[in-house]
Amino acid sequence: MTGSPDFVRDMAVFARVVESNSFTAAAETVGLSKAAVSKTVRRLEEHFNLRLLNRTTRSMTVTLEGRALYDYCRDVVWQAEAAEGHLRAFLEKPGGSLRVTAPTTFGSVRIAPLISELLQCHPELHVDLVLTNRQLDLVADNIDIAVRCGALTDSSYIARRASSLPHVLTATPGYLERHGEPACPEDLCRHRCLVLTDIGGATYWRFERDDKAFTVKVHGPLASNHSAAIRHALLNGVGIANLPRYQVCDELEQGKLQSVLESFMPEPSSVHLVYQHRSHMSAAMKSTLDFLHERL
């Protein structure tokens, strides 16, 4: 059938026959037997119902019709070779476009700086970084790599664990001096808690005691769905906050914040790199996955 892989292959073989003016030489070039090459030419002649070559035991000439077909066959071969070279470059050198998604805050604080470093290493690479707290569908939203924090909801994709995401309860030294340091999670009922409402979607904080999980209901002067608002209030000494450690690690090291109840904090959740396929991976995809996995 015209346009089928077999037909395109036959066109490539015919082009080599014309260019080498020899069935034997063409057979060596394309890796077929001389009989198979001869059969290919006969198949094309039967398909078009035209003689393409005049051949005897000693010589071969291309007919007018054969010359016309060769012009098209030559273009097919050139296009195929160009396609192979172009696509092979994707395997050998990172380039082209990738679409990456990550949660808004984690993406802006942790992923965006890494993407900038990645682009410095691979200037021919283009990354479309989509920061959103909505979990985009890899297929429907044309996502190459999704950075997922916490429990994974779709097991049909490949998930590569990159790092952990520990949380920390923290407050300023000034707040703790005024209100005292909680000795156990139950003491939080007497504290001004700053509640990030997208952690569990409610005013309960999770803890562990003797390897058993439990929750404590908290309340306070501020609740927000954005960690930046919580962080501002936290640094101003308004109360105690439960935030991912990466958001306050600098302030903890500088002594601007102090952690509390560390022995009661639950096991950290995981950060995964989620993607669709493990095989036939481009150099851009592999380099980006490896870079994020190593640096997160």
Backbone hydrogen bonds in HBPLUS format (Angstrom, degrees):
<---DONOR---> <-ACCEPTOR-->    atom                        ^
c    i                          cat <-CA-CA->   ^        H-A-AA   ^      H-
h    n   atom  resd res      DA  || num        DHA   H-A  angle D-A-AA Bond
n    s   type  num  typ     dist DA aas  dist angle  dist       angle   num
A0004-SER N   A0001-MET O   3.07 MM   3  5.63 160.0  2.11 138.1 139.8     1
A0008-VAL N   A0004-SER O   3.03 MM   4  6.33 163.4  2.05 159.3 163.7     2
A0009-ARG N   A0005-PRO O   2.90 MM   4  6.06 153.2  1.97 144.7 152.7     3
A0010-ASP N   A0006-ASP O   2.88 MM   4  6.14 151.7  1.96 144.5 152.2     4
A0011-MET N   A0007-PHE O   3.00 MM   4  6.32 151.0  2.08 146.0 153.6     5
A0012-ALA N   A0008-VAL O   3.09 MM   4  6.42 151.4  2.18 145.4 152.5     6
A0013-VAL N   A0009-ARG O   3.01 MM   4  6.34 156.3  2.07 149.9 156.2     7
A0014-PHE N   A0010-ASP O   2.92 MM   4  6.17 160.9  1.96 151.3 156.4     8
A0015-ALA N   A0011-MET O   2.99 MM   4  6.22 154.2  2.06 145.7 152.4     9
A0016-ARG N   A0012-ALA O   3.18 MM   4  6.49 152.6  2.25 144.7 150.9    10
A0017-VAL N   A0013-VAL O   3.04 MM   4  6.39 147.7  2.15 147.8 157.2    11
A0018-VAL N   A0014-PHE O   3.05 MM   4  6.35 163.1  2.08 156.1 158.9    12
A0019-GLU N   A0015-ALA O   3.00 MM   4  6.15 164.4  2.03 149.2 153.9    13
A0020-SER N   A0016-ARG O   2.98 MM   4  5.98 153.1  2.05 142.4 148.8    14
A0021-ASN N   A0017-VAL O   2.78 MM   4  5.58 124.5  2.08 137.1 151.7    15
A0026-ALA N   A0022-SER O   3.10 MM   4  6.08 157.3  2.15 136.2 143.0    16
A0027-ALA N   A0023-PHE O   2.89 MM   4  6.00 154.5  1.96 143.6 150.7    17
A0028-GLU N   A0024-THR O   3.13 MM   4  6.45 153.4  2.21 147.4 153.5    18
A0029-THR N   A0025-ALA O   3.06 MM   4  6.31 151.8  2.14 145.4 153.3    19
A0030-VAL N   A0026-ALA O   3.01 MM   4  6.25 162.9  2.04 159.3 161.9    20
A0031-GLY N   A0027-ALA O   2.93 MM   4  5.72 120.8  2.29 137.4 150.8    21
A0032-LEU N   A0027-ALA O   3.00 MM   5  4.88 147.7  2.11 139.5 144.9    22
A0037-VAL N   A0033-SER O   3.07 MM   4  6.42 153.4  2.14 150.0 156.9    23
A0038-SER N   A0034-LYS O   3.02 MM   4  6.24 161.6  2.05 147.8 152.8    24
A0039-LYS N   A0035-ALA O   2.91 MM   4  6.12 152.5  1.99 144.3 152.2    25
A0040-THR N   A0036-ALA O   2.98 MM   4  6.19 144.5  2.11 139.5 148.9    26
A0041-VAL N   A0037-VAL O   3.10 MM   4  6.47 157.3  2.15 153.2 157.6    27
A0042-ARG N   A0038-SER O   3.07 MM   4  6.37 163.3  2.10 149.2 153.7    28
A0043-ARG N   A0039-LYS O   2.93 MM   4  6.11 150.1  2.02 143.9 152.3    29
A0044-LEU N   A0040-THR O   3.06 MM   4  6.40 151.4  2.15 147.7 154.6    30
A0045-GLU N   A0041-VAL O   2.97 MM   4  6.28 160.3  2.01 153.3 158.9    31
A0046-GLU N   A0042-ARG O   2.93 MM   4  6.13 155.4  1.99 148.9 155.3    32
A0047-HIS N   A0043-ARG O   2.95 MM   4  6.10 148.2  2.05 138.9 148.3    33
A0048-PHE N   A0044-LEU O   2.97 MM   4  6.24 163.4  2.00 156.7 158.9    34
A0049-ASN N   A0045-GLU O   2.69 MM   4  5.42 122.9  2.02 133.9 150.0    35
A0050-LEU N   A0045-GLU O   3.16 MM   5  5.20 139.8  2.33 135.0 144.1    36
A0063-THR N   A0052-LEU O   3.04 MM  11  5.33 169.5  2.05 131.3 133.9    37
A0054-ASN N   A0061-THR O   2.79 MM   7  5.15 166.7  1.81 155.0 159.4    38
A0061-THR N   A0054-ASN O   2.78 MM   7  5.15 159.1  1.82 151.2 158.6    39
A0056-THR N   A0059-SER O   2.83 MM   3  5.31 168.2  1.84 159.2 160.2    40
A0067-ARG N   A0063-THR O   2.83 MM   4  6.09 151.0  1.91 150.1 157.5    41
A0068-ALA N   A0064-LEU O   3.06 MM   4  6.37 152.8  2.14 143.4 150.3    42
A0069-LEU N   A0065-GLU O   2.97 MM   4  6.29 159.2  2.01 148.8 154.2    43
A0070-TYR N   A0066-GLY O   2.87 MM   4  6.04 154.3  1.94 144.8 152.6    44
A0071-ASP N   A0067-ARG O   3.23 MM   4  6.50 148.3  2.33 144.6 150.4    45
A0072-TYR N   A0069-LEU O   3.01 MM   3  5.38 121.9  2.36 105.5 119.3    46
A0073-CYS N   A0069-LEU O   2.88 MM   4  6.19 162.5  1.91 154.4 160.4    47
A0074-ARG N   A0070-TYR O   2.73 MM   4  5.85 161.0  1.77 157.9 161.1    48
A0075-ASP N   A0071-ASP O   3.35 MM   4  6.54 154.2  2.42 134.1 140.0    49
A0076-VAL N   A0072-TYR O   2.98 MM   4  6.34 152.0  2.06 148.8 156.9    50
A0077-VAL N   A0073-CYS O   2.96 MM   4  6.29 159.6  2.01 153.7 158.3    51
A0078-TRP N   A0074-ARG O   2.92 MM   4  6.18 164.9  1.94 152.1 156.5    52
A0079-GLN N   A0075-ASP O   2.89 MM   4  6.04 164.3  1.92 150.3 154.5    53
A0080-ALA N   A0076-VAL O   2.90 MM   4  6.08 156.4  1.95 147.8 154.7    54
A0081-GLU N   A0077-VAL O   2.89 MM   4  6.10 162.2  1.92 153.9 158.5    55
A0082-ALA N   A0078-TRP O   2.87 MM   4  6.08 155.9  1.93 148.3 155.6    56
A0083-ALA N   A0079-GLN O   2.84 MM   4  6.01 157.0  1.89 146.6 153.0    57
A0084-GLU N   A0080-ALA O   2.92 MM   4  6.13 158.3  1.96 147.4 153.2    58
A0085-GLY N   A0081-GLU O   2.97 MM   4  6.17 161.7  2.01 146.8 151.7    59
A0086-HIS N   A0082-ALA O   2.86 MM   4  6.03 159.1  1.90 149.0 155.3    60
A0087-LEU N   A0083-ALA O   2.86 MM   4  5.98 171.9  1.87 154.4 156.8    61
A0088-ARG N   A0084-GLU O   2.83 MM   4  5.80 152.5  1.90 144.1 152.5    62
A0089-ALA N   A0085-GLY O   3.18 MM   4  6.26 139.7  2.35 134.9 143.9    63
A0090-PHE N   A0087-LEU O   3.02 MM   3  5.26 132.7  2.25 100.8 113.0    64
A0091-LEU N   A0088-ARG O   3.00 MM   3  5.13 130.0  2.26  98.1 111.6    65
A0092-GLU N   A0088-ARG O   3.06 MM   4  6.37 140.7  2.22 144.7 156.0    66
A0093-LYS N   A0089-ALA O   2.83 MM   4  5.67 162.1  1.87 152.9 155.6    67
A0283-ALA N   A0090-PHE O   2.50 MM 193  5.58 160.1  1.54 142.4 150.1    68
A0096-GLY N   A0124-GLU O   3.24 MM  28  6.63 133.9  2.46 151.7 141.7    69
A0126-HIS N   A0096-GLY O   2.76 MM  30  5.89 152.0  1.84 164.9 162.8    70
A0098-LEU N   A0126-HIS O   2.82 MM  28  6.30 145.1  1.95 155.9 167.5    71
A0128-ASP N   A0098-LEU O   2.76 MM  30  6.15 165.6  1.78 163.5 168.6    72
A0144-ASP N   A0099-ARG O   2.81 MM  45  5.25 153.2  1.88 142.0 151.3    73
A0145-ILE N   A0099-ARG O   3.27 MM  46  6.68 160.0  2.32 147.4 151.8    74
A0100-VAL N   A0128-ASP O   2.91 MM  28  6.08 152.7  1.98 141.6 150.6    75
A0130-VAL N   A0100-VAL O   2.70 MM  30  6.06 167.6  1.72 162.0 166.0    76
A0101-THR N   A0145-ILE O   3.00 MM  44  6.54 154.5  2.07 155.2 163.3    77
A0147-VAL N   A0101-THR O   2.83 MM  46  6.12 169.3  1.84 158.2 161.6    78
A0102-ALA N   A0130-VAL O   3.08 MM  28  6.54 146.9  2.19 152.2 156.6    79
A0132-THR N   A0102-ALA O   3.04 MM  30  6.36 154.3  2.10 154.5 161.2    80
A0107-GLY N   A0103-PRO O   2.66 MM   4  5.39 149.7  1.75 149.5 159.3    81
A0108-SER N   A0104-THR O   2.98 MM   4  6.11 154.4  2.05 143.0 149.5    82
A0109-VAL N   A0105-THR O   2.94 MM   4  6.08 159.3  1.99 156.5 161.8    83
A0110-ARG N   A0106-PHE O   2.81 MM   4  5.50 158.6  1.86 142.2 149.7    84
A0111-ILE N   A0106-PHE O   3.34 MM   5  6.76 151.8  2.42 138.1 145.7    85
A0112-ALA N   A0107-GLY O   2.72 MM   5  5.88 159.6  1.76 173.6 172.6    86
A0114-LEU N   A0111-ILE O   2.99 MM   3  5.21 116.4  2.41 104.0 120.1    87
A0115-ILE N   A0111-ILE O   2.89 MM   4  6.17 154.9  1.95 159.7 168.1    88
A0116-SER N   A0112-ALA O   3.08 MM   4  6.35 153.9  2.15 149.5 155.9    89
A0117-GLU N   A0113-PRO O   3.16 MM   4  6.50 153.3  2.24 142.9 149.2    90
A0118-LEU N   A0114-LEU O   2.86 MM   4  6.14 157.6  1.91 149.9 156.7    91
A0119-LEU N   A0115-ILE O   2.93 MM   4  6.17 157.1  1.98 151.4 156.2    92
A0120-GLN N   A0116-SER O   3.17 MM   4  6.42 139.7  2.34 138.2 148.6    93
A0120-GLN N   A0117-GLU O   3.14 MM   3  5.12 125.9  2.44  94.1 108.3    94
A0121-CYS N   A0117-GLU O   3.16 MM   4  6.53 144.9  2.29 144.8 153.9    95
A0121-CYS N   A0118-LEU O   3.06 MM   3  5.17 123.2  2.40  96.2 110.5    96
A0122-HIS N   A0118-LEU O   2.96 MM   4  6.24 142.9  2.10 145.3 156.6    97
A0125-LEU N   A0122-HIS O   3.02 MM   3  5.63 164.2  2.05 124.7 127.9    98
A0141-ASP N   A0137-ASP O   2.87 MM   4  5.43 155.1  1.93 143.2 150.5    99
A0143-ILE N   A0138-LEU O   2.84 MM   5  4.45 151.2  1.92 127.4 136.2   100
A0142-ASN N   A0139-VAL O   3.23 MM   3  5.12 163.0  2.26 102.7 107.4   101
A0146-ALA N   A0274-VAL O   2.85 MM 128  4.99 164.2  1.87 147.7 152.8   102
A0274-VAL N   A0146-ALA O   2.78 MM 128  4.99 171.4  1.79 152.4 155.3   103
A0148-ARG N   A0272-HIS O   2.90 MM 124  5.20 163.5  1.93 151.2 156.2   104
A0272-HIS N   A0148-ARG O   2.84 MM 124  5.20 163.0  1.87 153.7 158.5   105
A0150-GLY N   A0270-SER O   2.87 MM 120  5.36 163.0  1.90 160.9 166.3   106
A0158-ILE N   A0275-TYR O   2.89 MM 117  5.40 154.3  1.96 173.2 174.1   107
A0275-TYR N   A0158-ILE O   2.93 MM 117  5.40 156.4  1.99 150.8 158.6   108
A0160-ARG N   A0273-LEU O   2.85 MM 113  5.05 165.3  1.87 140.9 145.7   109
A0273-LEU N   A0160-ARG O   2.81 MM 113  5.05 160.8  1.85 137.4 143.1   110
A0162-ALA N   A0271-VAL O   2.74 MM 109  5.59 173.5  1.74 159.7 161.6   111
A0163-SER N   A0271-VAL O   3.37 MM 108  5.17 158.9  2.42 132.7 136.0   112
A0271-VAL N   A0163-SER O   2.74 MM 108  5.17 159.9  1.78 154.3 149.2   113
A0165-LEU N   A0269-SER O   2.67 MM 104  5.19 144.5  1.80 158.0 155.7   114
A0245-ARG N   A0166-PRO O   2.84 MM  79  5.86 172.4  1.85 151.1 152.0   115
A0168-VAL N   A0243-LEU O   2.86 MM  75  5.68 156.3  1.91 156.8 162.1   116
A0243-LEU N   A0168-VAL O   3.14 MM  75  5.68 156.0  2.20 157.2 151.4   117
A0260-VAL N   A0169-LEU O   2.86 MM  91  5.54 152.5  1.93 145.0 148.4   118
A0170-THR N   A0241-ALA O   2.98 MM  71  5.60 157.1  2.04 154.1 161.6   119
A0241-ALA N   A0170-THR O   3.02 MM  71  5.60 164.1  2.04 158.4 161.7   120
A0171-ALA N   A0258-GLN O   3.06 MM  87  5.54 151.8  2.15 143.8 151.1   121
A0258-GLN N   A0171-ALA O   2.76 MM  87  5.54 154.8  1.82 156.6 163.7   122
A0176-LEU N   A0172-THR O   3.14 MM   4  6.50 167.8  2.16 158.5 160.7   123
A0177-GLU N   A0173-PRO O   2.88 MM   4  6.06 143.1  2.02 144.5 154.9   124
A0178-ARG N   A0174-GLY O   3.09 MM   4  6.32 148.8  2.19 144.2 151.7   125
A0178-ARG N   A0175-TYR O   3.07 MM   3  5.19 119.9  2.45  96.8 111.5   126
A0179-HIS N   A0175-TYR O   2.85 MM   4  6.04 160.4  1.89 158.6 164.5   127
A0180-GLY N   A0176-LEU O   2.72 MM   4  4.72 135.1  1.92 125.2 133.0   128
A0187-ASP N   A0184-CYS O   2.94 MM   3  5.62 151.9  2.02 121.5 129.4   129
A0188-LEU N   A0185-PRO O   2.99 MM   3  5.62 163.5  2.02 118.6 124.0   130
A0189-CYS N   A0186-GLU O   3.44 MM   3  6.26 171.6  2.45 118.8 120.4   131
A0190-ARG N   A0187-ASP O   3.04 MM   3  5.85 165.4  2.06 122.0 126.6   132
A0191-HIS N   A0188-LEU O   2.94 MM   3  4.97 165.5  1.97 111.1 113.6   133
A0240-ILE N   A0192-ARG O   2.87 MM  48  6.29 151.6  1.95 152.4 161.4   134
A0193-CYS N   A0219-HIS O   3.06 MM  26  5.47 161.7  2.10 133.6 131.7   135
A0194-LEU N   A0240-ILE O   2.74 MM  46  5.80 165.5  1.76 160.8 159.5   136
A0195-VAL N   A0222-LEU O   2.96 MM  27  6.34 159.3  2.00 156.4 154.2   137
A0224-SER N   A0195-VAL O   2.94 MM  29  6.43 155.4  2.00 164.2 170.9   138
A0199-ILE N   A0196-LEU O   3.15 MM   3  5.95 164.1  2.18 125.7 127.8   139
A0197-THR N   A0224-SER O   2.83 MM  27  5.69 152.4  1.90 132.6 140.5   140
A0218-VAL N   A0203-THR O   2.83 MM  15  5.57 171.0  1.84 162.5 165.1   141
A0205-TRP N   A0216-VAL O   2.97 MM  11  5.41 164.6  1.99 149.1 150.1   142
A0216-VAL N   A0205-TRP O   2.93 MM  11  5.41 150.4  2.02 147.2 156.7   143
A0207-PHE N   A0214-PHE O   2.78 MM   7  5.43 159.1  1.83 170.8 172.3   144
A0214-PHE N   A0207-PHE O   2.95 MM   7  5.43 156.1  2.01 140.8 142.9   145
A0208-GLU N   A0264-PHE O   2.78 MM  56  5.10 150.3  1.87 138.7 146.8   146
A0209-ARG N   A0212-LYS O   2.86 MM   3  5.27 158.0  1.91 144.4 149.2   147
A0212-LYS N   A0209-ARG O   2.99 MM   3  5.27 151.9  2.08 107.9 116.8   148
A0229-ALA N   A0226-HIS O   3.22 MM   3  5.83 132.1  2.47 112.9 122.1   149
A0231-ARG N   A0227-SER O   2.79 MM   4  5.95 158.2  1.84 152.3 158.9   150
A0232-HIS N   A0228-ALA O   3.02 MM   4  6.23 155.3  2.08 146.1 151.3   151
A0233-ALA N   A0229-ALA O   3.25 MM   4  6.51 167.9  2.26 148.3 150.8   152
A0234-LEU N   A0230-ILE O   2.85 MM   4  6.05 155.8  1.91 150.3 158.2   153
A0235-LEU N   A0231-ARG O   2.95 MM   4  6.15 168.2  1.96 155.6 156.6   154
A0236-ASN N   A0232-HIS O   3.11 MM   4  6.29 132.7  2.34 139.2 151.9   155
A0236-ASN N   A0233-ALA O   3.21 MM   3  5.07 131.4  2.46  91.9 105.2   156
A0238-VAL N   A0233-ALA O   3.03 MM   5  5.37 165.1  2.05 159.9 155.2   157
A0237-GLY N   A0234-LEU O   2.98 MM   3  5.33 158.6  2.03 113.6 116.9   158
A0247-GLN N   A0244-PRO O   3.01 MM   3  5.76 153.3  2.08 120.8 127.9   159
A0248-VAL N   A0245-ARG O   3.00 MM   3  5.50 153.5  2.07 114.9 122.7   160
A0249-CYS N   A0245-ARG O   2.90 MM   4  5.63 110.7  2.40 155.7 174.5   161
A0252-LEU N   A0248-VAL O   2.98 MM   4  6.22 150.7  2.07 154.3 163.3   162
A0253-GLU N   A0249-CYS O   3.04 MM   4  6.26 158.9  2.09 148.2 153.0   163
A0254-GLN N   A0250-ASP O   2.96 MM   4  6.18 147.0  2.07 145.6 155.3   164
A0256-LYS N   A0251-GLU O   2.89 MM   5  5.00 127.6  2.17 151.6 156.9   165
A0257-LEU N   A0251-GLU O   3.22 MM   6  5.53 146.9  2.34 122.5 118.1   166
A0255-GLY N   A0252-LEU O   3.28 MM   3  5.20 153.7  2.36  97.4 105.1   167
A0264-PHE N   A0261-LEU O   3.08 MM   3  5.51 157.0  2.13 112.9 120.2   168
A0265-MET N   A0262-GLU O   3.25 MM   3  5.47 166.4  2.27 109.7 113.8   169
A0286-LYS N   A0282-SER O   2.95 MM   4  6.20 170.8  1.96 155.4 157.9   170
A0287-SER N   A0283-ALA O   2.85 MM   4  5.83 163.0  1.88 145.6 151.1   171
A0288-THR N   A0284-ALA O   3.04 MM   4  6.08 158.7  2.09 142.9 148.8   172
A0289-LEU N   A0285-MET O   2.97 MM   4  6.14 168.0  1.99 153.3 156.8   173
A0290-ASP N   A0286-LYS O   2.93 MM   4  6.04 169.1  1.94 152.3 155.8   174
A0291-PHE N   A0287-SER O   2.89 MM   4  5.93 156.8  1.94 143.4 150.4   175
A0292-LEU N   A0288-THR O   2.99 MM   4  6.12 172.3  1.99 154.4 156.2   176
A0293-HIS N   A0289-LEU O   2.91 MM   4  5.99 158.8  1.95 149.1 155.9   177
A0294-GLU N   A0290-ASP O   2.97 MM   4  6.07 154.8  2.03 146.2 152.1   178
A0295-ARG N   A0291-PHE O   3.03 MM   4  6.12 148.8  2.13 147.0 155.4   179
A0296-LEU N   A0292-LEU O   2.95 MM   4  5.71 147.7  2.05 148.5 152.5   180
